[in-house]
C-alpha cells in the first residue's frame, strides 16, 4: 500500500523536545539512533493503533504522535515490509526529519493496549 497522504511516527517526549530545540529529529522510539535502524512510520491510523497495541501495551510513559508531510521530507521515504507474516508495508525514512516536515503533534497517554 502506497499513500501520498501524511505519515505518522511515535516519538518519546524527550526526543521530540530535543528535536524541537535542534530542528532535526534523529532518534527512533525507545532511543535507537538512525544509524542503528531506519525510522519506522505508519501510514493509516490502523497501523498506528496496531503498533501501539503490539509494541507499547506495557509502555508507561507518554508518547508524541508526529504527523509528517512526506512532501517536506529531505531524506528518502521508502515503503518496506514491516510485517513479514502479512507482507504489510510501512513507510520508512532513512535520514533525519526536519521539524518543518512535522505538520501536527498529539500527546498520547498510556495505557496503549
Steps between C-alpha positions, in 0.01 A plus 500: 500500500645837399353820624572858414326635809656567840704236678538461875779428744489422871763703687608504861425835663863582581619416147235725347597781740864465393396505134304819548810662648737377226262508201567132416347179627765226502379247759259218454268392778670322790821692442643332194690722262457532126832321453358194677172485308281697265211684654187288491195705416134428453273607219142419594357559849447122519877449477555747786245318718649160414857615580385649831322180598778264388807684624389747766230324700725500808676832428422740784623836371324743271573493129471773241328410175669701224306561179747547216450642151701273265540789255703689762745217572863555406591131550379210284163342579482131416207263531643183654350183643449550872321173566654200326199279583241721332724690260359829631710795390593794718661825391858534627708817500873440472635831620428781742160665497495877515243642738357691200376166362287443813159654438328383819562345839285329760602377845385143564451378857540138613371237514544430130353147497 
